[in-house]
Amino acid sequence: MEVKCDFQNKKVSIIGLGLIGGSLARALRERLGITDITAVNRSADSIAQAMNDGIISRGFTEINEHVFESDIIFICTPVKRTMEYISTLACKVKPHCIVTDVGSTKAEIVNFVNELQHSFIFIGGHPMAGTEKTGYSSSYSHLFENAYYILSPCKSSSDEALNTMINIIKGIGGLPVVIDADEHDRITAGISHVPHIIASTLVNMVMRSDSPDGKMQMLAAGGFRDITRIASSSPEMWENIVISNKHQIKRILDTYVELINKFSDRITAEDSGWIFKAFESAKIFRDSLSIYKKGPISLTHEIAVDVIDKPGIIGKIATLLGENGINIKNINVSNSREFEQGCLRITLPDSESVDAAFELLTAGGYKVCKIS
């Protein structure tokens, strides 16, 4: 998407060069033409890699004058460290500098900024995109494509600064949405934070319930892996998120526990009508969700292909896709697929590739299913 605003001469700093910070650096350079990018990261290895990639102009393990002279500063760290960096930056940045973050909770940070004695321009940010992978090595410039990017202004946010952030987000392919910080935290507690707690709890449940020979772990694939995929995310980040948004999370979690207890009671009562309706209402609502819009839990761009196990079949499919310009990120045979519609799972880079592969393989006589 082409953005009219000129960002090429802006000085940008990114504090925290992980998945989000690294992807921002790539997107800002490749899509907006920003060449003056300073990175600050605790690990010098990520800085060295980003320098070798030609993504950043310079990198440091501590903030310094290069950061203070920035026009825009993205803080891409867990919430606790974000507030520490904000305290340091507040009295040292230039008057017109925009400071923003990328945290999954907004109210605690926005309230913290509003209470600071030093007034500076701050706009809370939350790109609702990511993967279960972490670190700069997992970053890519199109991470934010068609992903909602929440902006939560505070007392010091000017209209001009907000418009600048909106144009930046559009420029890197995102969908900017302005939402009050408290409302943001209530929403993300329901659609992101509590689901992550549930996913992690499911994994711990299987680990605790498994037999000594690990049969559950061996057979856990397909649907179980899909719904627990986010449990592989950074424990440090999620500990920060849960504590930062504890009040909203507790309210939603209490509702979930109430529903689980009710489900358990209906099972005991063998109330088949209630159980059917519970599954039915969930299916109807789940089927109404778009498979093309990114949310806080990243999409899996996958297809399942029903094939006969014979020599060369995987190579044949891979060749067919490759010759038609479709890049395969991963391909594997699903060994536990009680609820799946194909034994060969192919991971692709985006929804366009999914559509193209689906049409190509279907036309070739294969039975294909999009995994949403």
C-alpha positions as CSV (number, residue, x, y, z in Angstrom):
1,M,0.0,0.0,0.0
2,E,1.4,3.3,-1.0
3,V,1.4,6.1,1.6
4,K,1.7,9.7,0.6
5,C,3.5,10.9,3.7
6,D,7.3,11.1,3.4
7,F,9.0,9.0,6.1
8,Q,12.3,8.4,4.3
9,N,14.1,11.1,6.3
10,K,12.8,10.0,9.7
11,K,15.1,8.8,12.4
12,V,13.6,5.7,14.0
13,S,14.7,3.7,17.0
14,I,13.5,0.2,17.9
15,I,14.1,-1.0,21.5
16,G,13.8,-4.8,21.6
17,L,14.8,-6.6,18.4
18,G,12.7,-9.7,18.7
19,L,9.9,-11.0,16.4
20,I,7.9,-7.8,16.5
21,G,10.8,-5.3,16.7
22,G,12.7,-7.1,14.0
23,S,9.7,-7.3,11.7
24,L,9.0,-3.6,12.3
25,A,12.6,-2.8,11.3
26,R,12.3,-4.8,8.1
27,A,8.9,-3.4,7.2
28,L,9.9,0.3,7.9
29,R,13.0,-0.1,5.7
30,E,11.5,-2.2,2.9
31,R,8.1,-0.6,2.7
32,L,8.5,3.0,3.8
33,G,12.1,3.5,2.7
34,I,13.3,4.5,6.2
35,T,17.1,4.0,6.2
36,D,18.1,5.6,9.6
37,I,17.1,2.8,12.0
38,T,18.8,2.4,15.4
39,A,18.2,-0.8,17.4
40,V,18.7,-1.5,21.1
41,N,18.7,-5.0,22.2
42,R,20.0,-6.9,25.2
43,S,21.5,-9.6,23.0
44,A,24.3,-8.4,20.8
45,D,23.8,-11.4,18.5
46,S,20.5,-10.1,17.2
47,I,22.0,-6.7,16.5
48,A,24.9,-8.3,14.6
49,Q,22.4,-10.4,12.5
50,A,20.3,-7.3,11.7
51,M,23.4,-5.3,10.8
52,N,24.5,-8.1,8.5
53,D,21.0,-8.2,6.9
54,G,21.3,-4.5,6.2
55,I,18.1,-3.9,8.2
56,I,19.4,-1.5,10.9
57,S,21.9,1.4,10.6
58,R,23.4,0.8,14.0
59,G,22.8,-1.2,17.2
60,F,23.5,-1.0,20.9
61,T,22.8,-3.0,24.0
62,E,21.8,0.2,26.0
63,I,19.9,3.3,25.0
64,N,22.0,6.4,24.2
65,E,22.0,9.7,22.3
66,H,21.1,8.1,19.0
67,V,17.8,7.0,20.5
68,F,17.2,10.3,22.2
69,E,17.6,12.1,18.8
70,S,14.9,9.9,17.1
71,D,11.7,11.1,15.5
72,I,9.8,7.9,16.4
73,I,10.7,5.3,19.0
74,F,9.1,1.8,19.1
75,I,9.5,0.0,22.4
76,C,9.1,-3.7,21.7
77,T,9.7,-5.3,25.1
78,P,7.6,-7.0,27.8
79,V,5.4,-4.6,29.7
80,K,7.6,-4.3,32.8
81,R,10.7,-3.3,30.8
82,T,8.6,-1.0,28.6
83,M,7.6,1.1,31.6
84,E,11.3,1.3,32.6
85,Y,12.3,2.5,29.2
86,I,9.4,5.0,29.2
87,S,10.7,6.5,32.4
88,T,14.2,6.9,31.0
89,L,13.0,8.4,27.7
90,A,10.4,10.8,29.1
91,C,12.7,13.6,29.9
92,K,15.3,13.0,27.2
93,V,13.5,12.7,23.8
94,K,12.9,15.6,21.4
95,P,9.7,17.5,21.8
96,H,8.2,16.2,18.6
97,C,9.4,12.6,19.1
98,I,6.6,10.0,19.1
99,V,7.1,7.2,21.6
100,T,5.0,4.1,21.1
101,D,5.0,0.5,22.3
102,V,3.7,-2.9,20.9
103,G,2.5,-4.5,24.1
104,S,-0.6,-6.7,24.3
105,T,-2.0,-4.7,27.3
106,K,-2.6,-1.0,27.1
107,A,-4.3,0.4,30.2
108,E,-1.4,-0.1,32.6
109,I,1.1,1.6,30.3
110,V,-1.2,4.5,29.2
111,N,-2.1,5.2,32.9
112,F,1.6,5.1,33.8
113,V,2.4,7.6,31.1
114,N,-0.5,9.9,32.1
115,E,0.8,10.1,35.7
116,L,4.4,11.0,34.7
117,Q,5.6,14.5,35.5
118,H,7.4,14.8,32.2
119,S,5.0,15.4,29.3
120,F,6.0,13.8,26.0
121,I,4.1,12.4,23.0
122,F,3.1,8.8,23.7
123,I,0.7,6.6,21.8
124,G,0.0,3.0,23.0
125,G,0.3,0.4,20.2
126,H,-0.6,-3.2,19.8
127,P,-0.1,-5.0,16.4
128,M,-2.4,-7.9,16.5
129,A,-0.1,-10.2,14.6
130,G,2.7,-12.6,15.4
131,T,3.6,-16.2,15.6
132,E,4.5,-18.7,18.4
133,K,8.1,-18.2,17.3
134,T,10.2,-15.6,19.0
135,G,13.4,-13.7,18.2
136,Y,14.8,-11.6,15.4
137,S,15.6,-14.7,13.3
138,S,11.8,-15.3,13.1
139,S,11.0,-11.8,11.9
140,Y,9.7,-10.9,8.4
141,S,8.6,-7.7,6.8
142,H,5.0,-8.8,5.9
143,L,4.1,-9.8,9.4
144,F,1.7,-6.8,9.7
145,E,-0.1,-7.3,6.4
146,N,-3.9,-7.1,6.8
147,A,-3.5,-7.3,10.6
148,Y,-5.3,-5.0,13.0
149,Y,-2.9,-2.6,14.7
150,I,-4.5,-1.0,17.7
151,L,-3.6,2.5,18.8
152,S,-4.6,3.8,22.2
153,P,-3.9,7.5,22.7
154,C,-3.1,9.0,26.1
155,K,-3.3,12.6,27.4
156,S,-0.2,13.7,25.5
157,S,-1.2,12.2,22.2
158,S,-1.7,14.9,19.5
159,D,-3.9,14.5,16.4
160,E,-0.8,15.1,14.3
161,A,1.1,12.3,16.0
162,L,-1.9,9.9,15.8
163,N,-2.2,10.6,12.1
164,T,1.5,9.9,11.7
165,M,1.1,6.5,13.4
166,I,-1.9,5.7,11.3
167,N,0.0,6.4,8.1
168,I,3.0,4.3,9.2
169,I,0.7,1.4,10.0
170,K,-1.0,1.7,6.6
171,G,2.4,1.9,5.0
172,I,3.6,-1.4,6.5
173,G,0.3,-3.1,5.4
174,G,-1.6,-3.0,8.7
175,L,-5.1,-1.9,9.5
176,P,-5.0,0.9,12.1
177,V,-7.8,0.9,14.7
178,V,-8.1,3.5,17.5
179,I,-9.4,2.1,20.7
180,D,-9.5,3.3,24.3
181,A,-6.9,1.5,26.5
182,D,-9.4,0.0,28.9
183,E,-11.7,-1.3,26.2
184,H,-8.6,-2.8,24.4
185,D,-7.7,-4.7,27.5
186,R,-11.2,-6.1,28.0
187,I,-11.3,-7.3,24.4
188,T,-7.9,-8.9,24.3
189,A,-8.5,-10.6,27.6
190,G,-11.4,-12.5,25.9
191,I,-9.9,-13.2,22.5
192,S,-6.2,-13.5,23.3
193,H,-5.1,-13.6,26.9
194,V,-7.5,-16.1,28.4
195,P,-7.2,-18.4,25.3
196,H,-3.5,-18.5,25.9
197,I,-4.0,-19.5,29.5
198,I,-6.4,-22.2,28.3
199,A,-3.9,-23.5,25.7
200,S,-1.1,-23.6,28.3
201,T,-3.4,-25.3,30.8
202,L,-4.4,-27.9,28.2
203,V,-0.8,-28.8,27.6
204,N,-0.1,-29.1,31.3
205,M,-3.2,-31.2,31.7
206,V,-2.0,-33.7,29.1
207,M,1.5,-33.7,30.6
208,R,0.0,-34.5,34.0
209,S,-2.5,-37.1,32.8
210,D,-0.1,-39.0,30.5
211,S,1.0,-42.5,31.2
212,P,4.7,-43.3,32.0
213,D,5.2,-44.5,28.4
214,G,4.0,-41.2,27.0
215,K,1.2,-42.5,24.8
216,M,-0.7,-39.2,25.0
217,Q,2.3,-37.2,23.9
218,M,2.9,-39.6,21.0
219,L,-0.7,-39.4,19.8
220,A,-1.2,-35.7,20.4
221,A,-1.3,-34.1,17.0
222,G,-3.8,-32.6,14.6
223,G,-6.4,-30.8,16.5
224,F,-4.6,-30.8,19.9
225,R,-1.5,-29.3,18.3
226,D,-3.6,-26.6,16.6
227,I,-5.5,-25.4,19.6
228,T,-2.4,-25.4,21.8
229,R,0.1,-24.0,19.3
230,I,0.2,-20.6,21.1
231,A,1.5,-22.3,24.3
232,S,4.9,-22.3,22.6
233,S,5.1,-18.5,22.9
234,S,7.5,-16.7,25.2
235,P,6.8,-17.5,28.9
236,E,8.3,-14.2,30.0
237,M,6.1,-12.2,27.7
238,W,3.0,-14.0,28.8
239,E,3.8,-13.7,32.5
240,N,4.0,-9.9,31.9
241,I,0.7,-9.8,30.0
242,V,-1.2,-11.8,32.6
243,I,0.0,-9.7,35.5
244,S,-0.5,-6.4,33.6
245,N,-4.1,-7.2,32.6
246,K,-5.0,-9.2,35.7
247,H,-8.4,-7.6,36.4
248,Q,-9.8,-8.0,32.9
249,I,-8.4,-11.5,32.6
250,K,-9.8,-12.6,36.0
251,R,-13.3,-11.5,34.9
252,I,-13.2,-13.4,31.6
253,L,-11.5,-16.4,33.2
254,D,-14.3,-16.6,35.9
255,T,-16.8,-16.7,33.1
256,Y,-15.0,-19.5,31.4
257,V,-14.7,-21.5,34.6
258,E,-18.5,-21.0,35.1
259,L,-19.1,-22.4,31.6
260,I,-16.8,-25.3,32.1
261,N,-18.4,-26.2,35.4
262,K,-21.9,-26.0,33.8
263,F,-20.7,-28.3,31.0
264,S,-19.4,-30.8,33.5
265,D,-22.7,-30.7,35.3
266,R,-24.6,-31.3,32.1
267,I,-22.4,-34.3,31.3
268,T,-23.2,-35.8,34.7
269,A,-26.9,-35.2,34.1
270,E,-26.5,-36.7,30.6
271,D,-28.3,-33.7,29.2
272,S,-27.7,-34.4,25.5
273,G,-29.9,-31.6,24.3
274,W,-27.9,-29.0,26.2
275,I,-24.6,-30.5,25.1
276,F,-25.7,-30.5,21.5
277,K,-26.8,-26.9,21.7
278,A,-23.4,-25.9,23.3
279,F,-21.5,-27.5,20.4
280,E,-23.9,-26.1,17.8
281,S,-23.8,-22.5,19.0
282,A,-20.0,-22.6,19.2
283,K,-19.8,-24.0,15.6
284,I,-22.1,-21.3,14.3
285,F,-20.1,-18.5,15.9
286,R,-16.7,-20.1,15.0
287,D,-17.8,-20.6,11.3
288,S,-18.7,-16.9,11.1
289,L,-15.1,-15.8,11.8
290,S,-13.1,-14.7,8.8
291,I,-10.1,-16.9,8.0
292,Y,-8.4,-14.0,6.3
293,K,-8.1,-11.4,9.1
294,K,-5.2,-11.7,11.4
295,G,-5.9,-11.5,15.1
296,P,-3.7,-11.8,18.3
297,I,-3.4,-15.5,17.7
298,S,-1.7,-15.8,14.4
299,L,-3.4,-17.6,11.5
300,T,-2.1,-21.0,10.2
301,H,-2.0,-20.9,6.4
302,E,-2.3,-24.6,5.8
303,I,-4.0,-27.1,3.6
304,A,-4.6,-30.8,4.1
305,V,-4.3,-33.1,1.2
306,D,-5.7,-36.6,1.1
307,V,-3.1,-38.7,-0.7
308,I,-2.3,-42.4,-1.0
309,D,1.0,-43.4,0.7
310,K,3.2,-44.3,-2.3
311,P,6.8,-43.5,-3.3
312,G,7.2,-40.0,-4.7
313,I,3.8,-38.5,-3.9
314,I,5.2,-35.8,-1.6
315,G,7.8,-34.8,-4.2
316,K,5.2,-34.8,-6.9
317,I,3.0,-32.4,-5.0
318,A,5.9,-30.2,-3.9
319,T,7.1,-30.0,-7.6
320,L,3.6,-29.1,-8.8
321,L,3.3,-26.2,-6.3
322,G,6.9,-25.1,-6.9
323,E,6.6,-25.0,-10.7
324,N,3.6,-22.7,-10.2
325,G,5.4,-20.3,-8.0
326,I,3.9,-21.4,-4.7
327,N,6.4,-21.4,-1.9
328,I,6.1,-24.2,0.7
329,K,7.1,-23.3,4.3
330,N,6.6,-26.7,5.7
331,I,5.2,-30.1,4.7
332,N,4.6,-33.1,6.9
333,V,2.5,-36.3,7.3
334,S,0.0,-36.1,10.1
335,N,0.1,-39.4,12.0
336,S,-2.9,-38.6,14.3
337,R,-5.8,-37.2,12.3
338,E,-9.0,-38.4,13.9
339,F,-10.7,-35.0,13.1
340,E,-8.6,-34.0,10.0
341,Q,-9.5,-34.1,6.3
342,G,-6.2,-35.2,4.9
343,C,-3.0,-36.9,5.8
344,L,-0.5,-34.4,4.2
345,R,-0.4,-31.0,5.9
346,I,1.2,-28.2,3.9
347,T,2.1,-24.9,5.5
348,L,2.1,-21.9,3.1
349,P,3.2,-18.2,3.6
350,D,-0.2,-16.5,3.2
351,S,-3.9,-16.8,2.3
352,E,-3.2,-16.1,-1.3
353,S,-0.9,-19.1,-1.5
354,V,-3.5,-21.2,0.2
355,D,-6.1,-20.2,-2.4
356,A,-3.7,-20.8,-5.3
357,A,-2.6,-24.2,-4.0
358,F,-6.1,-25.3,-3.3
359,E,-7.3,-24.5,-6.8
360,L,-4.1,-26.1,-8.4
361,L,-4.3,-29.3,-6.4
362,T,-8.1,-29.6,-6.7
363,A,-7.7,-29.2,-10.5
364,G,-5.1,-32.0,-10.4
365,G,-7.6,-34.4,-8.9
366,Y,-6.5,-34.2,-5.3
367,K,-8.9,-34.0,-2.4
368,V,-7.9,-30.8,-0.6
369,C,-9.2,-29.0,2.5
370,K,-8.2,-25.5,3.8
371,I,-7.4,-25.5,7.5
372,S,-8.9,-22.5,9.3
